[in-house]
Amino acid sequence: MFNTTPTDSPRSQASYSSDATVSSSTEEARAPDSTSAPLPTFSTREPASGHNEAATVSAPDGAPAEAVHTDPSVQLRASSKDKPDGDIDSTKADSTKADSTAPVRNPLKQLHRHERVLNLREKQMHLKLDNILKEEEGELDMDIRTAQEMEALISWLKLGQPVQVFRLRCDFGGMHLTLSEDSEDDDKGGGHSKPEMLDVKLFERMLAACHDIGVLDLSDCKLTPANYRMLRRFLMHEHCKVECLLFGGQYMREKEAASLARGLEGNLSLNMLSLSGTALVSSGLKRIIEAVIRNPRINSLWLENVNGCEEQLPLLRLLLVAEHCSYLGLQHPTGVKMAGRDVRLWNDRFQDFCHMLSVNKSLRLLDVSGLDLTKRDFKSLLEALIFNTSLLWLEYGANRPGSELASLINSHLLRNRRAHREALLPYAAAGLDLLVGTVTPDIWPNELSGVLASHMSNATLEQLKKGVDTGFGKSTRKGKVGIASEPG
């Protein structure tokens, strides 16, 4: 084929490969030069105009041509083949990505949505609780009658309020010995609405917010067996800091007492347990006393108006053997007449109890006003006090030992108090020197500490001795529930 390009044309001066060649069937096509630019390949077929026809697009650098379909449905199927398996919604996301972009969610806002929003009444109750806590200086006495009030109380306690003494009155559906009369007055219209029976799960949530409370008084709560199981888990929790647990008027059967006993055995902070006016079966009281014996941290046990104490004298004797109990109360306000008992068996048990009292060195106060003591029992007490030098207070309530025995018993108690005070005075003076000497070390004389300590009560002297033994500078919880001490 002859070249018809004019000689003066720029195309004739450049080396190129003909885009259309005519050759025989045996002649090989001549390869283009490497320096020549690639040109599009012409085809004798008609342009793609059918439904499923593909248009050929040349690729640079001699790459194979890529077929591009003009039909949108074919293009969509071809693009879906390139997606990984299982990505079903990827094509929809690609189609809508150009139209609109999905908003980015803030995870903090999502967390705030799950938090419970307080209503107006709960906010008002929070303000009321703040005022009560400020006026009572850390003490909180609550009478909860509705579930909404309990929810507000729980949310308020979760804020970490500095509550030291917490007294609760509510109804969870259990039995109580003294609150039945109050409920009858409410039914007659005594000025208060009838308390609502609360869900037991609210009690568990409330206990979860009470780990930092020092004194927990549940004397006016109608508790069920489920509540005692929750109380057991609460007492066995490692973060429980309750030091004083008070019950009053409760009706504990054997299962409830067993749950409480297991909680007492595993507790790490409790030092005082009061079961004042609690109705206990003999087996339940036995389990609780055994739990107190196994827990050396509990140094105060009050069994006021508790039935069956006379049957547990052998266990109370073992409590004296353990020598970690400082205050033991077997109290009754008016005294108990044990009718129909075996007097000889009773005297033998009480004599064994007094025999262990004579060698005990930890007990400071013993209250036996809830026992019906005979003349022989007082003689056994007198014989024990001859050798006991640690007992400072002995309360026998309505029991009358006689003038001669009473004077002898009081003389031995006064001897112990005098010796105890003389032993505590050096520690108290040293404690005052440490406390005040850090503030005014130049003008505080050491003699003044001894003079002030001599006028202090026994309880204050013991606290100063405890501070000297353990070291000052450590924060100690000051509970308002304690033992009446000798006036200074």
C-alpha positions in Angstrom: 0.0 0.0 0.0 1.4 3.4 -1.0 1.6 6.2 1.5 -0.5 9.1 0.4 0.6 11.5 3.2 2.1 14.6 1.8 5.8 15.0 2.4 5.5 18.4 4.0 3.0 17.1 6.6 4.3 16.6 10.2 2.9 13.1 10.2 5.2 12.1 7.4 8.2 13.2 9.5 7.4 11.0 12.5 7.9 7.3 12.6 4.7 5.5 13.3 3.0 2.2 12.7 0.1 2.1 10.3 -3.2 1.6 12.0 -4.6 -0.3 9.1 -2.5 -2.9 7.2 -3.3 -5.1 4.2 -1.3 -8.3 4.0 -1.6 -11.8 2.9 -2.6 -14.7 5.2 1.0 -16.0 5.5 2.5 -12.6 6.3 3.1 -11.8 9.9 2.1 -8.4 11.3 5.1 -6.2 11.9 5.5 -5.3 15.6 5.5 -1.5 16.3 8.6 0.3 17.4 9.1 0.7 21.1 9.4 4.5 20.7 6.2 4.9 18.8 3.1 6.0 20.7 0.2 3.5 21.0 -2.7 4.2 18.8 -6.2 2.9 19.1 -7.1 -0.3 17.3 -9.9 -0.1 14.8 -12.4 -2.8 14.3 -14.5 -3.7 11.4 -17.5 -4.4 13.9 -20.2 -1.8 14.4 -20.1 0.3 17.6 -21.7 -1.3 20.7 -25.3 -0.4 20.6 -27.1 -3.6 21.8 -28.5 -4.3 25.2 -25.6 -6.5 26.4 -22.9 -5.1 24.2 -19.5 -4.0 25.7 -17.5 -1.0 24.7 -13.7 -1.4 24.5 -11.6 1.1 26.3 -7.9 1.1 25.6 -5.4 0.9 28.5 -2.1 2.7 28.5 1.3 1.0 28.1 0.0 -1.8 25.9 -2.3 -3.3 28.7 -5.2 -5.4 27.5 -8.4 -3.6 26.8 -11.1 -3.4 29.4 -14.6 -4.1 28.5 -17.1 -1.5 29.9 -20.8 -2.3 29.7 -23.1 0.5 28.9 -26.1 -1.2 30.5 -26.5 -0.1 34.2 -27.8 -3.4 35.3 -24.8 -5.2 33.9 -22.5 -2.7 35.5 -24.2 -3.3 38.9 -23.8 -7.0 38.6 -20.2 -6.7 37.6 -19.4 -4.4 40.6 -21.1 -6.8 43.0 -18.8 -9.6 41.9 -15.8 -7.6 43.1 -17.2 -7.4 46.7 -16.1 -9.9 49.3 -18.5 -12.8 50.2 -21.0 -12.0 52.9 -21.1 -8.2 52.2 -24.7 -8.1 51.2 -25.3 -4.4 52.0 -22.1 -3.1 50.5 -23.7 -2.2 47.1 -26.5 -0.3 48.9 -23.9 1.6 51.0 -22.0 2.4 47.9 -25.1 3.7 46.1 -26.1 5.9 49.0 -22.6 7.1 49.9 -22.6 9.7 47.2 -26.0 11.0 48.2 -25.6 11.3 52.0 -23.0 10.5 54.7 -24.0 8.6 57.9 -23.6 10.7 61.1 -20.9 9.6 63.5 -22.3 8.6 66.9 -20.6 9.7 70.1 -20.2 6.8 72.5 -20.4 9.1 75.5 -23.8 10.2 74.5 -24.9 6.6 74.2 -23.7 5.9 77.7 -25.6 8.9 79.1 -28.8 7.6 77.4 -28.6 4.4 79.6 -28.3 6.3 82.8 -31.4 6.8 84.9 -32.7 10.4 84.8 -34.1 11.7 88.1 -37.6 13.2 88.1 -38.6 16.3 89.9 -39.7 14.5 93.1 -36.5 12.5 93.4 -34.5 15.7 93.0 -36.5 17.3 95.8 -35.9 14.3 98.0 -32.1 14.5 97.3 -32.2 18.1 98.6 -34.2 17.0 101.6 -31.7 14.2 102.4 -28.8 16.7 102.1 -30.4 19.0 104.6 -31.1 16.1 107.1 -27.5 14.8 106.9 -26.2 18.3 107.5 -28.4 18.9 110.5 -27.9 15.5 112.1 -24.1 15.6 111.6 -23.8 12.3 109.7 -26.9 10.5 111.0 -29.7 9.5 108.8 -33.1 8.2 110.0 -35.4 7.2 107.1 -39.0 6.0 107.0 -39.5 4.6 103.5 -43.1 4.0 102.4 -43.0 3.8 98.6 -40.8 2.3 96.0 -40.1 5.7 94.5 -38.7 7.0 97.8 -36.5 3.9 98.0 -35.2 4.6 94.4 -34.4 8.2 95.3 -32.6 7.0 98.5 -30.5 4.5 96.5 -29.5 7.1 93.9 -28.6 9.5 96.7 -26.5 6.9 98.5 -24.6 6.0 95.3 -23.2 9.6 95.2 -21.0 8.7 98.1 -22.6 10.6 100.9 -20.7 10.8 104.3 -23.3 8.8 106.3 -22.0 7.4 109.5 -25.2 6.2 111.2 -28.1 4.9 109.0 -31.4 3.8 110.5 -34.0 2.4 108.1 -37.7 1.7 108.4 -39.5 -0.1 105.6 -41.6 -3.1 104.8 -40.4 -6.0 102.6 -43.1 -8.4 103.6 -41.4 -10.1 106.6 -42.6 -10.6 110.2 -41.9 -8.1 113.0 -42.7 -8.1 116.7 -43.3 -4.4 117.3 -44.2 -2.9 114.0 -47.5 -4.8 113.8 -49.2 -2.3 116.2 -47.9 0.7 114.1 -49.4 -0.8 111.0 -52.8 -1.1 112.7 -52.6 2.6 113.6 -51.9 3.4 110.0 -54.9 1.4 108.8 -57.1 3.4 111.2 -55.9 6.7 109.8 -53.2 7.7 112.3 -52.0 10.5 110.1 -49.6 8.5 107.9 -50.2 6.6 104.7 -49.9 2.8 104.9 -46.4 1.8 103.9 -46.1 0.0 100.5 -44.6 -3.5 100.4 -41.3 -3.1 98.6 -39.6 -5.4 96.2 -36.8 -7.4 97.9 -34.4 -6.5 95.1 -34.5 -2.9 96.2 -33.0 -4.0 99.5 -30.0 -5.6 97.7 -29.5 -2.4 95.7 -29.7 -0.3 98.9 -27.1 -2.5 100.6 -24.7 -2.2 97.6 -24.7 1.6 98.3 -24.0 1.2 102.1 -20.5 -0.2 102.1 -19.0 2.9 103.7 -21.6 3.3 106.4 -20.3 2.7 110.0 -23.6 1.9 111.9 -26.4 0.1 110.1 -29.7 -0.1 112.1 -32.3 -2.5 110.6 -34.4 -2.8 113.7 -37.5 -1.4 112.1 -37.4 -3.3 108.9 -39.8 -6.2 108.1 -37.2 -8.6 106.5 -37.9 -11.8 104.6 -35.6 -14.8 104.2 -34.4 -13.4 100.8 -33.4 -10.2 102.6 -31.3 -12.2 105.0 -29.5 -13.9 102.2 -28.8 -10.5 100.6 -27.5 -9.3 104.0 -25.2 -12.3 104.2 -23.6 -11.5 100.8 -23.3 -7.8 101.9 -21.5 -8.7 105.1 -19.1 -11.1 103.3 -18.2 -8.5 100.7 -14.6 -7.4 100.9 -15.5 -3.7 100.7 -18.0 -3.8 103.6 -17.0 -1.3 106.3 -20.0 -1.6 108.7 -18.7 -1.7 112.3 -22.1 -1.9 114.1 -25.1 -3.9 113.1 -28.3 -3.5 115.0 -31.5 -5.6 115.0 -34.6 -5.1 117.1 -37.9 -6.8 117.2 -37.1 -9.1 114.4 -38.5 -12.6 114.1 -35.7 -14.9 113.1 -36.3 -18.5 112.3 -33.5 -21.0 111.8 -32.9 -20.2 108.1 -32.7 -16.5 108.7 -30.3 -17.0 111.7 -28.2 -19.4 109.6 -27.8 -16.8 106.8 -26.9 -14.1 109.3 -24.4 -16.4 111.0 -22.6 -17.1 107.7 -22.4 -13.4 107.0 -20.9 -12.8 110.5 -18.3 -15.5 110.1 -17.0 -14.0 106.8 -17.2 -10.3 107.8 -13.9 -8.3 108.1 -15.1 -5.1 109.7 -17.9 -5.7 112.2 -17.2 -5.2 115.9 -20.6 -4.9 117.5 -23.8 -7.0 117.0 -27.1 -6.2 118.8 -30.1 -8.5 118.7 -32.2 -6.4 121.1 -35.8 -7.7 121.4 -35.3 -10.3 118.6 -37.3 -13.5 118.8 -34.8 -16.3 118.1 -35.2 -20.1 118.3 -32.6 -21.9 120.4 -30.9 -23.4 117.3 -30.7 -20.0 115.6 -29.2 -18.3 118.7 -26.7 -21.1 118.9 -25.6 -20.6 115.3 -25.1 -16.8 115.9 -23.1 -17.3 119.0 -20.9 -19.8 117.3 -20.3 -17.3 114.5 -19.3 -14.6 117.0 -16.9 -17.0 118.6 -15.3 -17.7 115.1 -14.9 -14.0 114.3 -12.4 -12.4 116.6 -13.2 -8.9 115.4 -16.6 -8.9 117.1 -16.0 -7.6 120.6 -19.6 -6.6 121.6 -22.6 -8.9 121.7 -26.0 -7.6 123.0 -28.8 -10.1 123.5 -31.5 -7.9 125.0 -34.8 -9.7 125.8 -33.8 -12.7 123.7 -35.4 -16.0 124.6 -33.3 -19.0 125.2 -30.2 -17.4 126.6 -30.2 -19.7 129.6 -29.9 -22.6 127.2 -26.8 -21.1 125.6 -24.7 -20.7 128.7 -22.3 -23.4 127.6 -21.7 -21.5 124.4 -21.3 -18.2 126.2 -18.7 -19.9 128.3 -16.8 -20.7 125.1 -17.1 -17.1 124.2 -15.3 -16.1 127.4 -12.6 -18.7 126.5 -12.0 -17.1 123.1 -11.2 -13.8 125.0 -12.0 -11.3 122.2 -15.4 -10.1 123.6 -15.3 -6.9 125.7 -19.0 -6.2 126.1 -21.5 -9.0 126.7 -25.1 -8.2 127.4 -27.9 -10.6 128.3 -30.4 -7.9 129.1 -34.0 -7.6 130.0 -35.7 -4.3 131.1 -37.9 -5.8 133.8 -36.2 -9.1 134.5 -37.1 -12.7 133.5 -38.7 -15.3 135.8 -37.6 -18.7 134.5 -40.6 -20.8 135.7 -40.4 -24.5 135.5 -36.6 -24.8 135.1 -34.3 -27.3 136.6 -32.7 -25.1 139.3 -29.9 -27.6 140.0 -28.9 -27.9 136.3 -29.1 -24.1 135.9 -26.8 -23.5 138.9 -24.2 -25.9 137.6 -24.2 -24.2 134.2 -23.9 -20.8 135.6 -21.1 -21.9 137.9 -19.1 -23.2 134.9 -19.7 -19.8 133.3 -18.4 -18.0 136.3 -15.4 -20.3 136.4 -14.3 -19.1 133.0 -15.1 -15.5 134.0 -12.6 -15.7 136.7 -9.7 -16.3 134.2 -11.0 -14.0 131.5 -9.0 -10.9 130.7 -10.9 -9.2 127.9 -14.4 -8.6 129.3 -15.1 -5.1 130.5 -18.9 -5.1 130.9 -21.2 -8.0 131.7 -25.0 -7.5 131.8 -27.0 -10.5 133.2 -30.2 -8.6 133.8 -32.0 -11.0 131.4 -31.2 -14.0 133.6 -33.1 -15.1 136.7 -30.2 -15.4 139.2 -30.4 -17.2 142.5 -28.4 -16.6 145.7 -26.0 -19.3 144.8 -25.4 -17.6 141.4 -24.4 -14.4 143.1 -21.9 -16.3 145.2 -20.5 -17.8 142.1 -20.1 -14.2 140.6 -18.4 -13.1 143.8 -15.9 -15.9 143.7 -15.1 -15.1 140.0 -14.5 -11.4 140.8 -11.9 -12.3 143.4 -9.6 -13.5 140.6 -10.9 -11.4 137.7 -9.1 -8.0 137.3 -10.5 -6.9 134.0 -14.3 -6.6 134.5 -15.3 -3.0 135.3 -19.1 -3.1 135.1 -21.6 -5.7 136.2 -25.3 -5.1 135.7 -27.8 -7.5 137.2 -31.1 -5.5 136.7 -34.0 -6.6 138.8 -32.1 -9.4 140.5 -31.4 -8.7 144.2 -28.3 -10.3 145.6 -28.7 -8.9 149.1 -26.9 -6.0 150.8 -23.8 -8.0 151.9 -23.2 -9.7 148.6 -23.9 -6.5 146.7 -21.3 -4.5 148.7 -18.7 -7.2 148.2 -19.3 -7.3 144.5 -19.1 -3.5 144.1 -15.8 -3.4 146.1 -14.2 -5.8 143.7 -15.5 -3.8 140.7 -14.1 -0.5 142.2 -10.8 -2.2 142.7 -10.7 -3.2 139.0 -11.7 0.3 137.8 -9.1 2.0 140.0 -6.3 -0.3 138.7 -7.6 0.0 135.1 -7.5 3.8 135.4 -4.0 3.8 136.8 -2.8 1.6 134.0 -4.4 3.8 131.4 -3.2 7.2 132.7 0.4 6.9 131.3 -1.0 6.0 127.9 -3.5 8.9 128.1 -0.9 11.4 129.1 1.4 10.3 126.2 -1.5 10.5 123.8 -2.2 14.1 124.9 1.4 14.9 124.5 1.4 13.6 121.0 -1.8 15.3 120.0 -1.2 18.8 121.4 2.6 18.7 121.2 2.4 18.7 117.5 0.5 21.9 117.5 2.1 23.9 120.4 5.3 22.0 121.3 6.9 24.9 123.1 4.1 26.0 125.5 2.5 22.6 126.3 3.9 21.2 129.6 3.9 17.4 130.0 2.5 17.7 133.6 -0.7 19.2 132.2 -1.4 16.0 130.2 -1.3 13.9 133.3 -3.7 16.3 135.1 -6.2 16.3 132.2 -6.0 12.6 131.8 -6.9 12.0 135.5 -10.2 13.8 135.0 -11.2 11.8 131.9 -13.6 8.9 131.7 -12.6 5.4 131.3 -13.9 5.3 127.7 -11.8 8.3 126.8 -8.7 6.9 128.4 -9.1 3.7 126.5 -9.4 5.6 123.2 -6.2 7.5 123.9 -4.5 4.2 124.8 -5.7 2.7 121.6 -4.4 5.7 119.7 -0.9 5.3 121.3 -0.9 1.6 120.5 -2.0 1.9 116.9 -0.3 5.2 116.1 -1.8 8.6 115.5 -2.6 10.2 112.2 -4.9 7.4 111.0 -8.5 8.3 110.3 -10.9 6.4 112.7 -14.6 6.2 112.4 -16.5 7.9 115.2 -19.8 6.1 115.8 -22.3 7.5 118.2 -23.4 4.1 119.4 -21.3 3.1 122.4 -21.2 2.1 126.1 -22.0 4.4 128.9 -18.7 5.2 130.6 -17.8 6.5 134.1 -18.2 10.2 134.3 -15.0 12.2 134.7 
